[in-house]
Amino acid sequence: MACKRVKISVDLFRFHRGKQIATPVRCVSHARKLSPQTRLFPDEYDKPSMKTTVPGPRSKELLGKFENITKNVEHVLFFGNYKKSKGNYLVDADGNRMLDVFTQVASVPIGYNHPALVEAIQDPGNLSVFVNRPALGVHPNEDFPERLQNALISVAPPGLERVQTMACGACSVENAMKHAFIWKRKQDRNGLQPTAEDLDSCLRNESPGSPPYTILSFVGAFHGRSCGALSCSHSKAVHKVDIAAFDWPIAPFPQLKYPLERYEQENRANELRCLDEVVKLITDYNSRGRKVAGLIIEPIQAEGGDNHATKFFFQKLREICDQFKVAFIVDEVQTGCAASGKFWAHELWELPSPPDIVCFSKKMLTGGYYFKDEFIVQGAHRIFNTWMGDPSKIILLEKVVEVIQNNDLVQNVKETGDYLLHKLEGLQDKCPSMFSNARGAGTFCAIDVRDGATLLEIVEKMRNKGVNVGCCGVRTIRFRPTLVFQKHHADIMFETFDEVLEEMKM
Amino acid sequence: MACKRVKISVDLFRFHRGKQIATPVRCVSHARKLSPQTRLFPDEYDKPSMKTTVPGPRSKELLGKFENITKNVEHVLFFGNYKKSKGNYLVDADGNRMLDVFTQVASVPIGYNHPALVEAIQDPGNLSVFVNRPALGVHPNEDFPERLQNALISVAPPGLERVQTMACGACSVENAMKHAFIWKRKQDRNGLQPTAEDLDSCLRNESPGSPPYTILSFVGAFHGRSCGALSCSHSKAVHKVDIAAFDWPIAPFPQLKYPLERYEQENRANELRCLDEVVKLITDYNSRGRKVAGLIIEPIQAEGGDNHATKFFFQKLREICDQFKVAFIVDEVQTGCAASGKFWAHELWELPSPPDIVCFSKKMLTGGYYFKDEFIVQGAHRIFNTWMGDPSKIILLEKVVEVIQNNDLVQNVKETGDYLLHKLEGLQDKCPSMFSNARGAGTFCAIDVRDGATLLEIVEKMRNKGVNVGCCGVRTIRFRPTLVFQKHHADIMFETFDEVLEEMKM
């Protein structure tokens, strides 16, 4: 192993976690002596167990069948056996049991087959909601308001008391943008309802009814893959190439240097340049009649490579949005539901006033968004579709929220996240030629690998040794464990990292 | 009752149902003597039973709570009690039991709480799929290919053997359009992969990577509410006003006059004018570099007012698409799954070659689309998102398809549809000042009411007498029963119509 084998004892500075920024935390790298922890998932497996390389023969056989049906399987890694998967362990069709730190693109909140969810599905009182999917905008199920209260309003971001469910993340973003457009046009009509000309011209996709308004997004962002959301996504060409897009403004996203405490001034200057550019773009687009109705941003640009910015940057964005009357839309599809060590990652920013709209999906099991009263859309069928979400997912989310609250999983994520990040920093200290820029909030952590080819090699080797991790950006490993991922799971992962690096003679 | 009380015995001409067009069917209006029919839904209620007007006090109370949470409830008619709903009967929160001929915006295939679906959810072998929602593009469940085969490939439209699932109708349409764009760009690169310039420019939403290509849609169309799908929707201003849209071509949709056999020449001329306009638009947009990549159309424009066109029109569209290398996308979100008396409504057109892409959702319980091999997208992560559908819906769809096949529900829809349309024609013959343009395919029927205000009055009175029907367009009643809706249900509906008209002194 070519990396430095040093035992590190350092002052670690946690970053952009609200008040914890620049608070020194003393810890010891590779400390294996943990205080005994309550196991958060009952009867979980103890460790990975591998029978074949991945994908194994059974997965390969299934892949052939699947390919014949969909012709779109190049991204399929293996088939899952979801009967045998449990907690943080994903079992595949060949009986390989992997510690899952990617969790279905960050969408498994409390582990596979959590007993609370099993119980919810088996509860005869819930059966009718699974059998009959209502049109929630027309004939919602009678317990829907109460369940929404329990599942979504009980965990609403501070200052945002209204919620609209949707089927998925992209639909949530699309509808959030629609709220922004409608809100902006209403301002421009001095609060009045659409005119006859508006109503007539919109049917032909013409102005003023279909205004040439825009949504500002950021370089490296990802917000989904339908035409509106995709026009705001700029993380990877393969998502976008050949597909028509709106000509909407795109601002640079900060490129922070690590460690943050060393590059404080440089990073601040970088963020100020980005903020300047945001103002310029808004001013320019507004002056051309292409008014910026909304600004959409992720708390951490996930698909784009786990790019962070400081709370200063987000606070200033809130100010700019206020100044130019632009809807401040925070896309928490990947960061939401406690992964950041707060229930909502934007809570780490300590904003003077809340975002205007907050989108969610993935771990929340349902798509949707919270919004301020100012963004209420008046009139029937303006924000509407057949299903408007799925109440069977709300039943499950209700249980997820209960489990999070009863087990203080937000605190678990914070503690495990501290540990995880610290271990990642240890890894990069050991192998500075291989790893850099360890970063994270809660367990929403990442580390850069020296190049894309090495990244893929590491991830594949990790998987074949029983740890399923994900990639993002061009050379980043992203960690997206469940909320019941604990220090002992992290230890297994880092032991596997050690083995892989040993094998690679690093 | 002011309408003519005549007993009608007429030659009826069924229209645009493939070969049945202009085939005379002799029948007698208001014939109550039916040959005994097997009841298709076990233990169904016998008839509606109303306790309050709708919404009743309990629905109103719930509406207050719901409004406080979502602030978007103006379209909510009442809350459902889905435990007590059964077959074609929807029970509301106040215990009112209504014959449901609207079925959650046309999305209930085989009735409420069908035993086959109850069994599927209670089957312990299916439990893990309801508890754990996989990222189907990365780690699908091991039984997913087989279930896709049973649920979707077994009912694939002739000539379309590939399928991609999606979460909802709008996502399906958005991704179908993406296939069209990618296919068109590939043609324009002579089959080559995207260039470095394509990959670079698309990240900035700029041409050539984000091409200024377009999708042609029709006046009165509805394809969904995300930005791409909404740019192709032109049925109602309230769906679109204030929201940014693509400047894409919009062609006129035929405006048929009824009865079809009387206006054959005039209708043909009208369709020819529309076809001319399609060609002009494609030529014009192509010449300006804004190439038309796809043409999207509903077999029957549902939200737009149940507007039909003849199979001649659709056959010509297929030819035009071939001629100009435009993807022919058929949106069967509302017409699909047997409602038209064929499993797919476009089967009625007897096309010389199949459509290129066929979208579905609603009664299919999952979104998705079928596509020809020519439209396969090569490369990972181009057509992709976190969930790519929901395998728990595929389990349910598998049962739905089994029930449809075992009970020959397509034939039931055809027979019941014949009866339903005949009765509607009887209604308009009795009350020509009130009703006109009875039309339909299968049970996908509609009739126009003299004006919008009267329409709303009739629909409300029908509901309060226990029959829940829907509206579309500006003055149309649309009938969207389940596939287990039978003649005896239709009789109840028409008895209620009679009562309502009596009350209205029509």
Interface residues (C-beta under 8 A of the other chain):
Chain A: R58 L62 K65 F66 I69 T70 K71 N72 E74 H75 V76 L77 F78 F79 G80 N81 Y82 K83 S85 L90 D92 A93 Q104 V105 A106 S107 V108 Y112 N113 H114 L117 V118 I121 Q122 L127 S128 V129 F130 V131 N132 R133 P134 A135 G137 V138 H139 P140 N141 E142 F144 P145 E146 L148 Q149 L152 I153 R162 V163 Q164 A167 C168 G169 A170 C171 E174 N175 M177 K178 F181 I182 K184 R185 K186 P194 D198 L199 D200 C202 L203 R204 N205 E206 G209 S210 P211 P212 Y213 T214 V219 G224 R225 S226 C227 G228 A229 S231 H234 K236 A237 V238 H239 K240 V241 D242 I243 A244 A245 F246 D247 W248 I250 A293 S361 K362 L365 D373 I376 V377 G379 A380 H381 R382 I383 F384 N385 T386 W387 S392 L396
Chain B: R58 L62 K65 F66 I69 T70 K71 N72 E74 H75 V76 L77 F78 F79 G80 N81 Y82 K83 S85 L90 D92 A93 Q104 V105 A106 S107 V108 Y112 N113 H114 L117 V118 I121 Q122 L127 S128 V129 F130 V131 N132 R133 P134 A135 G137 V138 H139 P140 N141 E142 F144 P145 E146 L148 Q149 L152 I153 R162 V163 Q164 A167 C168 G169 A170 C171 E174 N175 M177 K178 F181 I182 K184 R185 K186 P194 D198 L199 D200 C202 L203 R204 N205 E206 G209 S210 P211 P212 Y213 T214 V219 G224 R225 S226 C227 G228 A229 S231 H234 K236 A237 V238 H239 K240 V241 D242 I243 A244 A245 F246 D247 W248 I250 A293 S361 K362 L365 D373 I376 V377 G379 A380 H381 R382 I383 F384 N385 T386 W387 S392 L396
